[in-house]
Amino acid sequence: MFEEIVNMANQTVLVTGASGGRQGQTGRHVSEMLLARGVPVRAFVHRSDERSGRLRALGAELFEGDLLDIHAVQRAVAGVSAIYFAYPVQDGLLDATAIMAVAARSAGITRLIDLEMLRSSPDAPTPRMRQNYLSEQVFEWAEVGATHLRATVFYENLRALVRSSLASQDVIRLPWGSGCTIIPLVSRLSQKPSGPYNTAWNETAGSHDEHGAQSTFAR
């Protein structure tokens, strides 16, 4: 792995959501880890502010744009070796996926890390989870070396997430996990020159009872 890092130390990785947001900050952590390893980062941010300024101070190249603007995305992917794609939990996932897939394919990208939250299936219980599945298929058709990381919950609005199951069954159904497992994985995958097609990893931790959850959140 160290040899791969050295070999790709002069090849830029495009990181979307790089400054972090209200629902998760994996892009920021991925950017910081790559920069710490000497890997150039092009940080895709919605606007310049104090958060993006911290990344610039660490050595990142800032790119201001909108993931729903194909011209901006085409400029952002030009000259990079890999892409980390993480779209927030809001409208526009499939549009952003199609735009990124078209731009990445045109740019000859052979390594794209696609981060999703929770389940990805045509039979999943929520529209977002079903969109996750469709998003995966678009990246596969584009043949950009996509690896799909189906990760756990990253934001802390637990009450909204578990309202239904808590009220009807008195249970909290969440795949508890740690960003400490996802961030290094994304960092390493983004440094590989290409990826096998149709690769998906379900990144969730084991089951915990309410005492374990209480103990964790009480720290």
Secondary structure as GFF3:
##gff-version 3
##sequence-region A 1 219
A	DSSP	alpha_helix	2	7	.	.	.	ID=ss1
A	DSSP	beta_strand	13	16	.	.	.	ID=ss2
A	DSSP	alpha_helix	26	36	.	.	.	ID=ss3
A	DSSP	beta_strand	41	45	.	.	.	ID=ss4
A	DSSP	alpha_helix	50	58	.	.	.	ID=ss5
A	DSSP	beta_strand	61	64	.	.	.	ID=ss6
A	DSSP	alpha_helix	70	77	.	.	.	ID=ss7
A	DSSP	beta_strand	82	86	.	.	.	ID=ss8
A	DSSP	alpha_helix	93	106	.	.	.	ID=ss9
A	DSSP	beta_strand	112	117	.	.	.	ID=ss10
A	DSSP	alpha_helix	127	142	.	.	.	ID=ss11
A	DSSP	beta_strand	146	151	.	.	.	ID=ss12
A	DSSP	alpha_helix	158	169	.	.	.	ID=ss13
A	DSSP	alpha_helix	179	190	.	.	.	ID=ss14
A	DSSP	beta_strand	199	203	.	.	.	ID=ss15
A	DSSP	alpha_helix	210	217	.	.	.	ID=ss16
###
